[in-house]
Amino acid sequence: MQQKIRAKFQEYFKTEGSVFASPGRINLIGEHTDYNGGFVFPGAIDKGMIAEIKLNGTDKIRAYSVDLDDYAEFGLTENDLPKAGWAKYIFGVCREIIKRGGEIHGFDTAFAGDVPLGAGMSSSAALESTYAFALNELFQLGIDKFELAKIGQSTEHNYVGVKCGIMDQFASIFGKAGSLIRLDCRSLEYKYFPFNPKGYKLVLLDTLAKHELVDSPYNKRRESCERVAAKLNVEFLRDATLEMLEGVKPEITEEDYMRAKYVIGEVQRVLDVCDALEAGDYETVGQKMYETHYGMSKLYEVSCEELDFLNDVAKECGVTGSRVMGGGFGGCTINLVKDELYDVFIGKAFADYKAKFGFEPKMYPVVISDGSRQLA
Ligand code: GLA
């Protein structure tokens, strides 16, 4: 992919720039907990975005999306918002840096990626992190990694319209090969957990059903959580217990109750999974993953027919753990599969899924990799 970008950059701009990359992410457990101040447990993967960039001495950005074969040109003031969806991410990152006092100027850039779009693997965070990391280096801004992650997150909030949490950008920037990261999304304290479950494989099955987070069911989930937190007089649902929730049940809607019940359970599940991992107890890890799927499907209602179907196939095959990964509404299931079950499970998942939906899902083995970096 790097070669492809370099060749394209040369073709477009007749020169060479610096090359940066940032990955997408998986998340073992802890979904929709980040914006509730809770814990998440992501890791960066070996798929992501690569961008070549060269300062051009103007105040204009000239950008190519190699994959979409599209070009955009825009300035750096708030009025210069580009029309193309993909360009808004680059523009947003620039604006968020400028709002924080960073001095940046125009550049030429081309980017491409191999993290599947809309699969719940955070292609957009990979794009934001690539540019936040790169511009920080190229303009020597001295912004720390936490703030780089927040720049990506604010880009989603202010220029894309998704009120996301910090997990995706954090994982993309802080990723470390071979380790998952347990992140406390309230304090931003984090700890790397080496993850190499002997005798198991971690595999993603992509339903190829697309989710639409903008304008959106995602933001509505967040609003439900915030309403319940306000009712309970806590800053975040992370601080609430099921007993507290029962206490206000008559005063909130059934829907808000279900959303909060899921989140409170999920915050605890991340901690349980960390304990189980430290004890090498993968059966418990897997069981918690199934519990998360149930909660996301029945209480948080962010699953879909295709995801539930793949989760059922995993269960039937005796797969250790399986659940919808990421924001939901489509995308992938993440599966913790014993080595000896792997072939049977993948074979059955492909065949049954095709029989039901008319096409096969996609499969990605998980390789836990490093975060944002400069390649050349
Ligand atoms: C999306 C958001 C994240 C997080 C997940 C769900 O990926 O960008 O902040 O909320 O959904 O866990």
Residues whose N, C-alpha, C, O or C-beta is under 5 A from the ligand:
A	BS01	GLA	G30 E31 H32 T33 D34 C164 G165 I166 M167 D168 G326 G327
